[in-house]
Amino acid sequence: MSSDYIPVELRRRVAEQARYRCGYCLAQEAVIGRSMEFDHLLPRSLGGATTEDNLWLACSLCNDHKSSRFLVVDPGTGVSVRVFNPRQQAWAEHFVWSEGATRIDGTTAIGRATVAALQLNRPIRMLARKLWVAAGWHPPQD
C-alpha cells in the first residue's frame, strides 16, 4: 500500500468534516464542479502522517500553492508563521471577505501569510467568486 493511499472511509469523514469545501479559500466542491484534494496539513515530506487529524480538503489551486510548505512569511511583519490550519483554527478568526465577498483579507499574521503564500486572491478565482456571488452560491453561509 502506498503512503499516498487514503482509505475510503477516512476520505468520507474528512470530506464531511470540511463540508466539501476548501479549507483555505472556502470554494465549494459543488460550485467549482471538481473534487477537492486531500491536503496533509503537516506535509508528508516534513513527517506528516496520513491520519484524520492531519488531513483536510483543499481545492487544487490552494493545494498546489501550499505544496509542502508549513511555514510562510507574513508580508506585514516579515515573520515566519504556520500556514492556517483549517482543522484547528476558525477561518473567521484569521480572514474576512471584502470587495463584495470576492476578496479574502487576512486579519492576523497567519491570515496575511496564508493569503499571500496560497495566492488566495488570484484574479481568476476573484472573477469566479464574483459570478458565484451573483448566483447566490457564495460566500458559504455557515
Backbone as CSV, one residue per row, in Angstrom:
resi,resn,N_x,N_y,N_z,CA_x,CA_y,CA_z,C_x,C_y,C_z
1,MET,0.843,-1.176,0.000,0.000,0.000,0.000,0.889,1.239,0.000
2,SER,0.603,2.180,-0.883,1.354,3.428,-0.997,1.108,4.324,0.209
3,SER,2.118,5.157,0.551,1.939,6.103,1.655,0.945,7.191,1.263
4,ASP,0.609,7.282,-0.029,-0.354,8.268,-0.500,-1.790,7.766,-0.353
5,TYR,-1.971,6.491,-0.091,-3.304,5.911,-0.028,-4.068,6.435,1.179
6,ILE,-5.290,6.886,0.916,-6.177,7.333,1.989,-7.420,6.446,1.912
7,PRO,-7.692,5.671,2.937,-8.844,4.769,2.906,-10.157,5.521,2.610
8,VAL,-11.068,4.848,1.939,-12.339,5.436,1.516,-13.114,6.018,2.700
9,GLU,-13.193,5.298,3.794,-13.948,5.776,4.952,-13.310,7.032,5.544
10,LEU,-11.988,7.087,5.568,-11.294,8.276,6.054,-11.544,9.460,5.113
11,ARG,-11.530,9.220,3.814,-11.841,10.269,2.838,-13.245,10.828,3.083
12,ARG,-14.192,9.951,3.297,-15.571,10.379,3.518,-15.682,11.236,4.776
13,ARG,-15.073,10.773,5.867,-15.146,11.520,7.127,-14.533,12.911,6.994
14,VAL,-13.354,12.993,6.398,-12.680,14.283,6.249,-13.490,15.202,5.338
15,ALA,-14.014,14.672,4.242,-14.820,15.486,3.322,-16.067,16.028,4.018
16,GLU,-16.716,15.205,4.822,-17.893,15.674,5.563,-17.517,16.724,6.597
17,GLN,-16.410,16.517,7.298,-15.964,17.491,8.292,-15.647,18.833,7.631
18,ALA,-15.079,18.793,6.444,-14.709,20.011,5.713,-15.897,20.610,4.954
19,ARG,-17.031,19.941,5.017,-18.244,20.377,4.324,-18.031,20.492,2.810
20,TYR,-17.193,19.630,2.284,-16.927,19.543,0.850,-16.474,20.883,0.270
21,ARG,-15.612,21.558,1.033,-15.076,22.823,0.529,-13.619,22.984,0.958
22,CYS,-12.931,23.841,0.238,-11.524,24.112,0.505,-11.385,24.778,1.871
23,GLY,-10.468,24.299,2.660,-10.242,24.866,3.982,-9.593,26.234,3.959
24,TYR,-9.050,26.634,2.822,-8.322,27.900,2.721,-9.163,28.992,2.057
25,CYS,-9.657,28.746,0.861,-10.417,29.779,0.137,-11.923,29.576,0.252
26,LEU,-12.349,28.480,0.858,-13.753,28.115,1.074,-14.529,27.838,-0.211
27,ALA,-13.827,27.636,-1.327,-14.512,27.241,-2.565,-15.225,25.920,-2.305
28,GLN,-16.450,25.830,-2.789,-17.259,24.647,-2.557,-17.139,23.684,-3.743
29,GLU,-16.976,22.424,-3.428,-16.822,21.395,-4.449,-17.944,21.449,-5.484
30,ALA,-19.182,21.575,-5.031,-20.323,21.596,-5.954,-20.321,22.842,-6.834
31,VAL,-19.751,23.929,-6.348,-19.718,25.171,-7.122,-18.611,25.138,-8.166
32,ILE,-17.431,24.637,-7.783,-16.344,24.607,-8.759,-16.455,23.413,-9.698
33,GLY,-17.304,22.440,-9.345,-17.537,21.310,-10.234,-16.360,20.364,-10.345
34,ARG,-15.575,20.304,-9.288,-14.389,19.450,-9.299,-14.133,18.955,-7.882
35,SER,-13.712,17.721,-7.770,-13.424,17.152,-6.449,-12.284,17.895,-5.783
36,MET,-12.397,18.027,-4.476,-11.327,18.614,-3.686,-10.206,17.592,-3.535
37,GLU,-9.039,18.097,-3.205,-7.887,17.250,-2.943,-7.726,17.099,-1.431
38,PHE,-7.038,16.052,-1.024,-6.775,15.848,0.392,-5.406,16.441,0.701
39,ASP,-5.416,17.438,1.565,-4.214,18.155,1.943,-3.694,17.610,3.267
40,HIS,-2.418,17.298,3.301,-1.756,16.941,4.559,-1.369,18.258,5.215
41,LEU,-2.001,18.591,6.318,-1.761,19.873,6.979,-0.287,20.028,7.338
42,LEU,0.282,19.022,7.944,1.732,18.937,8.070,2.149,18.033,6.919
43,PRO,2.827,18.580,5.920,3.155,17.792,4.723,3.886,16.487,5.051
44,ARG,3.625,15.484,4.244,4.295,14.188,4.422,5.810,14.360,4.376
45,SER,6.286,15.279,3.509,7.728,15.496,3.380,8.359,16.035,4.664
46,LEU,7.524,16.550,5.564,8.017,17.053,6.848,7.624,16.134,8.003
47,GLY,7.203,14.922,7.659,6.871,13.936,8.688,5.392,13.819,8.997
48,GLY,4.535,14.532,8.253,3.099,14.465,8.489,2.526,13.110,8.105
49,ALA,1.642,12.625,8.937,1.034,11.310,8.719,-0.281,11.432,7.948
50,THR,-0.664,10.339,7.332,-1.954,10.266,6.647,-2.982,9.781,7.659
51,THR,-3.357,10.719,8.554,-4.313,10.435,9.610,-5.396,11.511,9.588
52,GLU,-6.516,11.184,10.188,-7.647,12.114,10.179,-7.269,13.491,10.705
53,ASP,-6.501,13.550,11.772,-6.175,14.852,12.356,-5.144,15.646,11.546
54,ASN,-4.600,15.051,10.491,-3.637,15.752,9.647,-4.150,15.955,8.219
55,LEU,-5.415,15.678,7.992,-5.984,15.826,6.647,-7.117,16.837,6.638
56,TRP,-7.233,17.545,5.536,-8.365,18.448,5.286,-8.505,18.574,3.792
57,LEU,-9.598,19.158,3.341,-9.790,19.347,1.908,-9.186,20.668,1.458
58,ALA,-8.698,20.671,0.228,-8.194,21.892,-0.408,-8.512,21.806,-1.891
59,CYS,-8.839,22.949,-2.480,-9.012,22.963,-3.933,-7.627,22.806,-4.561
60,SER,-7.574,22.433,-5.813,-6.280,22.190,-6.446,-5.428,23.458,-6.506
61,LEU,-6.052,24.627,-6.685,-5.278,25.866,-6.738,-4.589,26.140,-5.408
62,CYS,-5.319,26.035,-4.319,-4.718,26.269,-2.999,-3.702,25.194,-2.656
63,ASN,-4.037,23.953,-2.925,-3.139,22.855,-2.592,-1.841,22.944,-3.391
64,ASP,-1.925,23.342,-4.654,-0.718,23.490,-5.464,0.190,24.583,-4.907
65,HIS,-0.406,25.679,-4.446,0.407,26.763,-3.904,0.938,26.446,-2.507
66,LYS,0.184,25.688,-1.733,0.674,25.309,-0.406,1.835,24.341,-0.561
67,SER,1.671,23.393,-1.443,2.698,22.399,-1.716,3.170,21.754,-0.410
68,SER,4.452,21.735,-0.170,4.968,21.103,1.042,5.329,22.136,2.106
69,ARG,4.742,23.322,1.994,5.053,24.365,2.978,4.235,24.192,4.251
70,PHE,4.869,24.532,5.334,4.248,24.502,6.650,4.383,25.878,7.291
71,LEU,5.530,26.514,7.021,5.790,27.873,7.485,5.770,28.822,6.294
72,VAL,5.163,29.983,6.494,5.101,31.011,5.461,5.370,32.364,6.119
73,VAL,5.678,33.355,5.307,6.061,34.667,5.837,4.893,35.638,5.790
74,ASP,4.645,36.293,6.910,3.637,37.346,6.988,4.200,38.570,6.267
75,PRO,3.551,39.010,5.180,4.073,40.170,4.454,4.021,41.458,5.263
76,GLY,3.218,41.506,6.305,3.109,42.700,7.133,4.238,42.860,8.132
77,THR,4.777,41.728,8.604,5.812,41.785,9.644,7.129,41.141,9.225
78,GLY,7.091,40.313,8.194,8.287,39.583,7.782,8.596,38.381,8.655
79,VAL,7.698,38.054,9.571,7.888,36.938,10.498,7.311,35.656,9.890
80,SER,8.012,34.545,10.093,7.506,33.245,9.650,6.452,32.740,10.627
81,VAL,5.342,32.273,10.065,4.253,31.705,10.858,3.791,30.422,10.184
82,ARG,3.032,29.637,10.927,2.467,28.414,10.351,1.344,28.776,9.394
83,VAL,1.199,27.993,8.352,0.071,28.137,7.438,-1.212,27.917,8.242
84,PHE,-2.264,28.641,7.901,-3.565,28.454,8.541,-3.923,26.976,8.549
85,ASN,-4.417,26.508,9.692,-4.811,25.113,9.840,-6.333,25.053,9.962
86,PRO,-7.029,24.700,8.877,-8.495,24.700,8.913,-9.094,23.661,9.856
87,ARG,-8.334,22.703,10.257,-8.846,21.708,11.201,-8.825,22.252,12.630
88,GLN,-7.836,23.052,12.962,-7.671,23.519,14.331,-8.037,24.984,14.541
89,GLN,-8.113,25.768,13.484,-8.350,27.196,13.621,-9.641,27.590,12.909
90,ALA,-10.290,28.627,13.413,-11.532,29.125,12.806,-11.198,30.124,11.697
91,TRP,-11.758,29.902,10.521,-11.494,30.754,9.360,-11.781,32.220,9.688
92,ALA,-12.907,32.492,10.323,-13.328,33.869,10.608,-12.426,34.586,11.609
93,GLU,-11.570,33.854,12.303,-10.628,34.489,13.224,-9.366,34.978,12.519
94,HIS,-9.184,34.575,11.273,-7.968,34.925,10.541,-8.228,35.634,9.202
95,PHE,-9.477,35.564,8.729,-9.802,36.103,7.414,-11.148,36.813,7.428
96,VAL,-11.321,37.726,6.492,-12.624,38.351,6.239,-12.809,38.452,4.729
97,TRP,-14.068,38.517,4.334,-14.405,38.761,2.932,-14.447,40.262,2.704
98,SER,-13.947,40.709,1.568,-14.066,42.114,1.186,-14.413,42.177,-0.297
99,GLU,-14.617,43.387,-0.788,-14.967,43.598,-2.193,-16.132,42.701,-2.615
100,GLY,-17.207,42.773,-1.834,-18.397,42.001,-2.177,-18.195,40.504,-2.109
101,ALA,-17.377,40.045,-1.184,-17.077,38.623,-0.962,-16.275,38.006,-2.104
102,THR,-15.558,38.846,-2.854,-14.699,38.312,-3.918,-13.241,38.254,-3.491
103,ARG,-12.895,38.958,-2.436,-11.511,39.036,-1.964,-11.423,38.527,-0.523
104,ILE,-10.347,37.799,-0.225,-10.078,37.332,1.128,-8.940,38.184,1.688
105,ASP,-9.181,38.810,2.829,-8.150,39.589,3.506,-7.777,38.899,4.804
106,GLY,-6.482,38.795,5.060,-6.002,38.230,6.312,-6.066,39.276,7.406
107,THR,-6.557,38.901,8.576,-6.683,39.832,9.698,-5.651,39.553,10.794
108,THR,-4.873,38.500,10.631,-3.827,38.127,11.577,-2.573,37.809,10.766
109,ALA,-1.468,37.617,11.451,-0.234,37.230,10.760,-0.448,35.926,9.986
110,ILE,-1.118,34.967,10.612,-1.392,33.692,9.940,-2.277,33.926,8.718
111,GLY,-3.306,34.732,8.864,-4.199,35.017,7.745,-3.475,35.714,6.605
112,ARG,-2.728,36.768,6.914,-1.996,37.509,5.867,-0.993,36.617,5.157
113,ALA,-0.260,35.826,5.929,0.757,34.954,5.344,0.123,33.882,4.465
114,THR,-0.998,33.330,4.909,-1.684,32.295,4.134,-2.259,32.883,2.849
115,VAL,-2.871,34.066,2.931,-3.399,34.725,1.725,-2.284,34.915,0.708
116,ALA,-1.143,35.405,1.163,-0.022,35.672,0.251,0.564,34.374,-0.312
117,ALA,0.857,33.421,0.558,1.526,32.193,0.132,0.666,31.342,-0.792
118,LEU,-0.632,31.240,-0.492,-1.517,30.404,-1.294,-2.171,31.184,-2.432
119,GLN,-1.847,32.474,-2.511,-2.394,33.338,-3.560,-3.917,33.213,-3.625
120,LEU,-4.538,33.437,-2.468,-5.984,33.249,-2.362,-6.794,34.247,-3.179
121,ASN,-6.160,35.324,-3.634,-6.880,36.317,-4.427,-6.396,36.350,-5.871
122,ARG,-6.153,35.171,-6.419,-5.793,35.087,-7.829,-6.913,35.710,-8.651
123,PRO,-6.585,36.466,-9.690,-7.639,37.131,-10.488,-8.724,36.183,-10.992
124,ILE,-8.349,35.003,-11.434,-9.360,34.080,-11.970,-10.309,33.610,-10.870
125,ARG,-9.803,33.405,-9.651,-10.669,32.973,-8.562,-11.555,34.123,-8.102
126,MET,-11.027,35.360,-8.122,-11.858,36.507,-7.742,-12.976,36.715,-8.760
127,LEU,-12.682,36.497,-10.029,-13.727,36.589,-11.055,-14.774,35.495,-10.833
128,ALA,-14.312,34.297,-10.546,-15.248,33.200,-10.267,-16.115,33.535,-9.060
129,ARG,-15.512,34.074,-8.007,-16.296,34.431,-6.814,-17.359,35.470,-7.151
130,LYS,-17.024,36.411,-8.010,-18.000,37.426,-8.422,-19.213,36.758,-9.074
131,LEU,-18.972,35.783,-9.915,-20.067,35.046,-10.561,-20.832,34.210,-9.545
132,TRP,-20.126,33.586,-8.612,-20.771,32.776,-7.585,-21.662,33.641,-6.700
133,VAL,-21.177,34.843,-6.359,-21.976,35.765,-5.543,-23.251,36.126,-6.293
134,ALA,-23.121,36.456,-7.574,-24.281,36.838,-8.395,-25.306,35.707,-8.454
135,ALA,-24.831,34.468,-8.447,-25.732,33.311,-8.496,-26.296,32.952,-7.120
136,GLY,-25.783,33.587,-6.061,-26.228,33.272,-4.713,-25.567,32.061,-4.104
137,TRP,-24.443,31.647,-4.658,-23.744,30.442,-4.202,-22.591,30.744,-3.260
138,HIS,-22.284,31.998,-3.066,-21.082,32.379,-2.324,-21.337,33.696,-1.611
139,PRO,-20.750,33.929,-0.462,-19.874,33.042,0.304,-20.687,32.018,1.074
140,PRO,-20.029,30.954,1.534,-20.752,29.969,2.348,-21.368,30.664,3.554
141,GLN,-22.537,30.239,3.934,-23.290,30.920,4.998,-23.113,30.309,6.379
142,ASP,-22.222,29.360,6.530,-22.067,28.744,7.852,-20.687,28.898,8.402
